[in-house]
């Protein structure tokens, strides 16, 4: 059961969302609020797992609420304005719904939040015990570290290459994954690449400057520079 708080400065908007959520038996609405101050008080008193949060709240906005919280519940933004979407996902919002809310989109958001809640209940050392949660703006995927073939940095994002699946783009740095994934078998070969040594099938060196490594579960080989290839060969020879 998801404990839900609705925050919106418009009474009719709160009522409309309450009616839509009534069709979801997995949701328990624990309260409503119409201002920043009321929302902060309600969050403290009701301890919701999920807040459906409007952005423009009269004298303040939804981001003011998040800034005031030491630990935020899951957030689904519900707003009439599309221009806040990038900022919303920068604070790890579960979803971003535009008014008027469509029942199908609401169902997606609730399902996504339920997956997030299930992932949050995993022990903090879950990566070592066998499962990690990969959170993207659209979904959360639970995988075993052994299923991850490689990770590639792309600025503040990381492409997680899961075996036999499309790559997942995460709003996490490569350093974050380096800190949570076991080493070995995960090897950081440079500033932008981590690979799973246990999935290495073949290493080709067409020249002294380039190597191509084939990983189980990936259709295309990865191209490594000279330094990264040397680190990989050293790790493989060390067993």
C-alpha positions as CSV (number, residue, x, y, z in Angstrom):
1,X,0.0,0.0,0.0
2,X,1.4,3.4,-1.1
3,X,0.8,6.2,1.4
4,X,0.0,9.3,-0.7
5,X,-0.2,13.0,0.0
6,X,-1.8,15.4,-2.5
7,X,-0.4,19.0,-2.6
8,X,-2.1,21.5,-4.9
9,X,-3.4,25.1,-4.2
10,X,-6.5,24.4,-6.2
11,X,-9.3,22.5,-4.4
12,X,-10.9,21.2,-7.6
13,X,-7.5,19.9,-8.8
14,X,-7.1,18.0,-5.5
15,X,-10.6,16.6,-5.8
16,X,-10.0,15.5,-9.4
17,X,-6.7,13.7,-8.5
18,X,-8.4,12.1,-5.5
19,X,-11.1,10.7,-7.8
20,X,-8.6,9.3,-10.2
21,X,-6.5,7.7,-7.4
22,X,-9.7,6.1,-5.9
23,X,-9.5,3.5,-8.7
24,X,-6.1,2.3,-7.4
25,X,-6.6,0.0,-4.5
26,X,-2.8,0.0,-3.8
27,X,-3.0,3.7,-2.9
28,X,-4.0,5.1,0.5
29,X,-4.5,8.9,0.5
30,X,-3.2,10.1,3.9
31,X,-3.9,13.8,3.4
32,X,-4.0,17.0,1.3
33,X,-2.3,20.4,1.5
34,X,-2.6,23.6,-0.5
35,X,0.5,25.6,0.5
36,X,4.2,25.1,1.2
37,X,3.7,25.4,4.9
38,X,0.8,23.0,5.0
39,X,2.7,20.5,2.8
40,X,5.7,20.5,5.1
41,X,3.5,20.0,8.2
42,X,1.5,17.2,6.5
43,X,4.6,15.4,5.4
44,X,6.0,15.5,8.9
45,X,2.7,14.3,10.4
46,X,1.6,11.7,7.9
47,X,5.0,10.4,6.6
48,X,3.8,9.7,3.0
49,X,5.8,7.5,0.7
50,X,4.6,9.5,-2.3
51,X,3.6,13.1,-2.8
52,X,1.6,14.3,-5.9
53,X,3.0,17.8,-6.0
54,X,1.9,20.9,-7.9
55,X,4.8,23.2,-8.8
56,X,3.1,26.7,-8.5
57,X,1.6,27.0,-5.0
58,X,0.7,30.7,-4.7
59,X,3.4,32.2,-2.4
60,X,5.9,29.4,-3.1
61,X,6.5,26.4,-5.3
62,X,7.0,22.7,-5.0
63,X,10.8,23.0,-5.2
64,X,10.7,25.1,-2.0
65,X,9.1,22.1,-0.3
66,X,11.9,19.8,-1.4
67,X,14.6,22.2,-0.5
68,X,13.2,22.4,3.1
69,X,13.1,18.6,3.6
70,X,16.1,16.7,5.0
71,X,14.8,13.6,3.4
72,X,12.2,13.7,0.6
73,X,9.5,11.2,-0.1
74,X,9.0,10.1,-3.7
75,X,7.6,12.9,-5.8
76,X,5.3,12.9,-8.8
77,X,4.9,16.5,-10.1
78,X,1.4,17.4,-11.3
79,X,1.4,20.7,-13.1
80,X,0.0,22.7,-16.1
81,X,3.4,23.8,-17.1
82,X,5.8,21.6,-19.2
83,X,8.8,23.9,-18.8
84,X,9.8,22.6,-15.4
85,X,10.3,19.0,-16.5
86,X,14.1,19.1,-16.6
87,X,14.3,20.7,-13.2
88,X,11.9,18.1,-11.9
89,X,14.0,15.1,-13.0
90,X,17.1,16.9,-11.7
91,X,15.6,16.3,-8.2
92,X,14.9,12.7,-9.0
93,X,11.1,13.0,-9.5
94,X,9.4,9.7,-10.1
95,X,7.2,11.2,-12.9
96,X,6.0,14.5,-14.3
97,X,2.3,14.7,-15.1
98,X,0.6,17.5,-17.1
99,X,-2.9,18.7,-16.2
100,X,-5.5,17.6,-17.0
101,X,-4.1,14.2,-15.8
102,X,-4.9,11.3,-18.0
103,X,-5.9,8.1,-16.2
104,X,-3.3,6.0,-18.2
105,X,-0.5,8.4,-17.3
106,X,-1.5,8.4,-13.7
107,X,-1.5,4.5,-13.7
108,X,2.0,4.6,-15.1
109,X,3.2,7.0,-12.3
110,X,1.6,4.9,-9.6
111,X,3.2,1.7,-10.9
112,X,6.6,3.4,-11.2
113,X,6.3,4.7,-7.6
114,X,5.4,1.2,-6.4
115,X,8.5,-0.2,-8.0
116,X,10.6,2.6,-6.4
117,X,9.1,1.7,-3.0
118,X,9.9,-1.9,-3.5
119,X,13.5,-1.1,-4.5
120,X,13.8,1.2,-1.4
121,X,13.1,-1.7,0.8
122,X,16.1,-3.6,-0.4
123,X,19.0,-3.7,2.0
124,X,21.6,-1.0,1.5
125,X,24.2,-3.6,0.6
126,X,21.9,-5.2,-2.0
127,X,24.4,-4.9,-4.8
128,X,26.7,-7.2,-2.9
129,X,23.8,-9.5,-2.1
130,X,22.6,-9.7,-5.6
131,X,20.2,-6.9,-6.7
132,X,20.5,-3.2,-7.5
133,X,17.9,-0.7,-8.6
134,X,18.6,1.2,-11.8
135,X,16.4,4.3,-11.8
136,X,15.6,6.1,-15.1
137,X,13.2,9.0,-15.6
138,X,10.6,6.5,-16.9
139,X,11.1,3.3,-14.8
140,X,13.1,1.4,-12.3
141,X,14.8,-1.8,-13.3
142,X,16.0,-4.3,-10.8
143,X,19.0,-6.3,-12.0
144,X,21.7,-8.5,-10.6
145,X,25.2,-7.1,-11.0
146,X,26.1,-10.2,-13.0
147,X,23.7,-9.0,-15.7
148,X,25.5,-5.7,-16.2
149,X,28.1,-6.0,-19.0
150,X,29.5,-2.5,-19.0
151,X,28.9,1.2,-18.0
152,X,29.9,4.2,-20.1
153,X,30.0,7.8,-18.9
154,X,28.2,10.6,-20.8
155,X,28.7,13.8,-18.8
156,X,26.6,13.6,-15.7
157,X,24.8,10.5,-17.1
158,X,25.9,6.9,-17.3
159,X,24.8,4.4,-19.9
160,X,24.3,1.1,-18.2
161,X,24.7,-1.8,-20.7
162,X,22.6,-4.7,-19.3
163,X,23.1,-8.0,-21.1
164,X,20.6,-8.6,-23.9
165,X,18.7,-5.4,-23.2
166,X,18.6,-1.8,-24.5
167,X,21.0,0.5,-22.7
168,X,19.7,2.4,-19.7
169,X,20.5,6.1,-19.3
170,X,21.0,6.9,-15.6
171,X,21.3,10.4,-14.0
172,X,24.3,9.1,-12.1
173,X,28.0,9.6,-12.5
174,X,30.3,6.7,-13.3
175,X,31.9,7.2,-9.9
176,X,28.7,6.4,-8.2
177,X,28.5,3.0,-9.9
178,X,32.2,2.4,-9.2
179,X,31.4,2.8,-5.5
180,X,28.4,0.4,-5.4
181,X,29.5,-2.4,-7.8
182,X,31.8,-5.1,-6.6
183,X,35.4,-5.0,-7.8
184,X,36.3,-7.5,-9.1
185,X,34.7,-8.3,-11.4
186,X,33.9,-4.7,-12.3
187,X,37.0,-2.9,-13.6
188,X,37.3,0.8,-14.3
189,X,39.4,1.1,-17.4
190,X,39.4,4.9,-17.8
191,X,37.5,8.0,-17.1
192,X,34.5,6.9,-19.1
193,X,34.3,3.1,-18.9
194,X,33.7,0.3,-16.5
195,X,33.4,-3.3,-17.7
196,X,32.4,-6.6,-16.1
197,X,35.5,-8.8,-16.4
198,X,33.4,-11.9,-16.0
199,X,31.6,-11.2,-19.3
200,X,34.7,-10.7,-21.4
201,X,34.6,-13.2,-24.2
202,X,37.3,-12.0,-26.6
203,X,39.9,-9.2,-26.9
204,X,41.2,-8.3,-30.4
205,X,44.1,-5.9,-31.0
206,X,44.0,-4.8,-34.6
207,X,46.7,-2.3,-33.8
208,X,48.9,-1.1,-30.9
209,X,46.6,1.8,-30.3
210,X,43.2,0.1,-30.4
211,X,41.6,-3.0,-28.9
212,X,38.1,-4.4,-29.3
213,X,36.6,-6.4,-26.4
214,X,33.5,-8.6,-27.0
215,X,31.3,-8.9,-23.9
216,X,28.7,-11.6,-23.4
217,X,25.2,-10.1,-23.9
218,X,26.4,-7.2,-26.1
219,X,25.8,-7.3,-29.8
220,X,28.7,-4.9,-30.6
221,X,32.3,-5.0,-29.3
222,X,33.6,-2.1,-27.3
223,X,36.6,-0.2,-28.6
224,X,39.3,0.5,-26.1
225,X,42.3,2.9,-26.3
226,X,45.8,1.8,-25.6
227,X,45.8,2.6,-21.9
228,X,42.4,1.0,-21.2
229,X,43.4,-2.2,-23.2
230,X,46.6,-2.5,-21.2
231,X,44.6,-2.3,-17.9
232,X,42.2,-4.9,-19.1
233,X,45.0,-7.3,-20.2
234,X,46.7,-6.9,-16.8
235,X,43.5,-7.6,-15.0
236,X,42.7,-10.7,-17.1
237,X,46.2,-12.1,-16.7
238,X,45.9,-11.6,-12.9
239,X,42.9,-13.8,-12.9
